[in-house]
């Protein structure tokens, strides 16, 4: 990937979403298919041999941070408005982002562990996300679990199945797609800018709350990631770096899509704040990695 191209795409996405929200209306209505495309491209890069080489103890420990420790960090938000709490809970309960493997390798971590955690955590989230929401917020506000399940099947399971089938039937085409993966940043731009564009009106109406939520999400993500890093050091430094990335970089756009489907645009403020916080972290990763 070209130098700083990832960061440029992220920053451009934020700028377009914040300052030209009307433009994003051209593609923001296709958020679910675009998310499915990102998962499809991510699954194309997963090789079975990489999964087999992953240390099971490290993977299980990292999954514990992704699906247990991070959701627990949302509990202080129970004191805030119910939709804010649920939004933060959805954000912190989401699986590791597809970019986990890229940044793990970029920062000197374990790329294979990064591939495994993003792939396996995404699959497991089909079960863990609905269960976590029911456990932590089931009594707070009614949640339509069927809507969550449909989104997870559309955005995670179906694209993975299509990717696995494509790798068997169209191996040469898959190799070409993986070689030219910089072009996939176009889809990431559309998803991120569309997400922010959808939330633009609620951001403008709640500027100070948005800034506070973004700062809070940034602190929580870095705190959880640091705890994971310190725990991961018991294995090895490379694993610790991937623990940090896999815990701190979540699938923010998946969380946004779920909250949007459940409660509509007025409930997405914490999810946009989460997306911006994660974008900041990823930009810092790329800048730090390029200088190291």
URMOQUI-V258838 format. One record per pair of residues at least 6 apart in sequence whose C-alpha atoms are under 7 Angstrom apart, sorted by the first residue. I is the first residue (numbers start at 0). J is the second residue. D is the distance in whole Angstrom. If there is no record, write none. Layout:
[[I | J | D] [I | J | D]]
//
This chain:
[[0 | 181 | 6] [3 | 285 | 7] [6 | 282 | 5] [6 | 285 | 7] [8 | 184 | 7] [8 | 188 | 6] [9 | 188 | 7] [9 | 278 | 6] [12 | 188 | 5] [12 | 191 | 6] [12 | 192 | 4] [13 | 192 | 6] [13 | 195 | 7] [15 | 192 | 6] [16 | 23 | 7] [16 | 192 | 4] [16 | 193 | 6] [16 | 195 | 5] [16 | 196 | 4] [17 | 195 | 6] [17 | 196 | 6] [17 | 199 | 6] [20 | 196 | 4] [20 | 199 | 7] [23 | 192 | 7] [23 | 193 | 5] [23 | 196 | 6] [26 | 189 | 7] [26 | 193 | 7] [27 | 193 | 4] [27 | 194 | 7] [27 | 197 | 7] [30 | 190 | 6] [31 | 154 | 7] [33 | 186 | 6] [33 | 190 | 6] [34 | 154 | 6] [34 | 190 | 7] [35 | 153 | 7] [35 | 154 | 4] [35 | 155 | 7] [35 | 158 | 6] [37 | 186 | 7] [38 | 154 | 7] [38 | 155 | 6] [38 | 158 | 6] [38 | 159 | 7] [39 | 158 | 5] [39 | 159 | 6] [39 | 162 | 6] [41 | 97 | 6] [42 | 159 | 6] [42 | 162 | 6] [43 | 162 | 5] [43 | 166 | 7] [43 | 173 | 7] [44 | 177 | 7] [45 | 114 | 7] [49 | 111 | 6] [50 | 115 | 6] [53 | 111 | 6] [53 | 112 | 6] [58 | 112 | 7] [58 | 116 | 7] [61 | 242 | 6] [62 | 120 | 7] [64 | 227 | 7] [64 | 246 | 6] [65 | 94 | 7] [65 | 246 | 5] [66 | 92 | 6] [69 | 91 | 5] [69 | 92 | 7] [69 | 223 | 6] [70 | 88 | 6] [70 | 91 | 5] [70 | 92 | 5] [73 | 87 | 6] [73 | 88 | 5] [76 | 84 | 5] [77 | 84 | 5] [81 | 139 | 7] [82 | 266 | 6] [83 | 269 | 6] [85 | 136 | 7] [86 | 258 | 7] [86 | 269 | 6] [86 | 270 | 6] [87 | 269 | 6] [87 | 270 | 7] [89 | 254 | 6] [90 | 251 | 6] [90 | 254 | 5] [90 | 270 | 7] [90 | 273 | 7] [92 | 128 | 6] [93 | 124 | 7] [93 | 128 | 7] [93 | 249 | 6] [93 | 250 | 6] [93 | 254 | 6] [94 | 117 | 7] [94 | 120 | 5] [94 | 121 | 5] [94 | 124 | 6] [94 | 249 | 6] [94 | 250 | 6] [95 | 116 | 7] [95 | 117 | 5] [95 | 120 | 6] [95 | 245 | 5] [95 | 246 | 7] [95 | 248 | 6] [95 | 249 | 4] [95 | 250 | 6] [96 | 117 | 6] [96 | 248 | 6] [96 | 249 | 5] [96 | 250 | 4] [97 | 117 | 6] [99 | 113 | 5] [99 | 117 | 6] [99 | 244 | 6] [99 | 245 | 6] [99 | 248 | 7] [100 | 110 | 5] [100 | 113 | 4] [100 | 114 | 5] [102 | 284 | 7] [103 | 109 | 6] [103 | 110 | 5] [103 | 113 | 6] [103 | 240 | 7] [103 | 241 | 5] [103 | 244 | 6] [104 | 110 | 5] [105 | 288 | 6] [106 | 288 | 5] [107 | 237 | 6] [108 | 237 | 4] [108 | 238 | 6] [108 | 240 | 5] [108 | 241 | 5] [109 | 237 | 5] [109 | 238 | 6] [109 | 241 | 6] [112 | 241 | 7] [113 | 241 | 6] [113 | 245 | 7] [116 | 245 | 7] [121 | 155 | 7] [122 | 155 | 7] [122 | 156 | 7] [125 | 148 | 7] [125 | 151 | 6] [129 | 144 | 6] [129 | 147 | 7] [143 | 261 | 7] [146 | 261 | 7] [147 | 257 | 6] [150 | 257 | 7] [166 | 173 | 6] [195 | 271 | 6] [197 | 264 | 7] [198 | 264 | 6] [198 | 267 | 6] [198 | 268 | 7] [198 | 271 | 7] [201 | 265 | 6] [201 | 268 | 6] [202 | 209 | 6] [202 | 268 | 7] [209 | 268 | 7] [209 | 272 | 6] [212 | 269 | 6] [212 | 272 | 6] [213 | 272 | 4] [213 | 273 | 6] [213 | 275 | 7] [213 | 276 | 6] [216 | 273 | 6] [216 | 276 | 6] [217 | 276 | 5] [220 | 247 | 5] [221 | 247 | 6] [223 | 246 | 7] [223 | 247 | 7] [224 | 243 | 4] [224 | 244 | 7] [224 | 246 | 5] [224 | 247 | 5] [225 | 243 | 6] [227 | 242 | 5] [227 | 243 | 6] [227 | 246 | 7] [228 | 239 | 5] [228 | 240 | 6] [228 | 242 | 5] [228 | 243 | 5] [229 | 239 | 7] [231 | 238 | 6] [231 | 239 | 4] [231 | 242 | 6] [232 | 239 | 5] [248 | 277 | 6] [251 | 273 | 7] [251 | 274 | 5] [254 | 270 | 7] [255 | 267 | 7] [255 | 270 | 5] [258 | 266 | 7] [258 | 267 | 6] [259 | 266 | 7] [259 | 267 | 6]]
//
